[in-house]
Amino acid sequence: MLYGSETWAVKEADILRLERNDTTMIRWVCNVILKDGNASSELGERLGFDNIRNYIRRGRLKWFGHVERCSDENV
C-alpha cells in the first residue's frame, strides 16, 4: 500500500485517508467491529504495527540518507 511512499508529495488529506484505510484493515485482521469498543491504536500495538505517519517519515529519511551518500556522478 505504501510502495514508493518515500518519494510521494503527501498532503494531510492523503495521510488521513491512509490512516483510515490502515485502521479499517487492522480491524479486519483482528476480526473486530467498531461497535466492540476497542481502540485502533491498541489493536495496532497488539499486532506490532507502527503508525502510518512514522512509517512514511522513516522511509523518507532512509531515502534522504541514500541520496546524500551517493556520489555526484550517479544521476
Buried (B, 14 or more C-beta within 10 A) or exposed (E): EEEEBBEEEBEEEEEEEBBEEBBEEBBEEBEBEEEEEBEBEEBBEEEEBEEBEEBBEEBBEEBEEEEEEEEEEEE
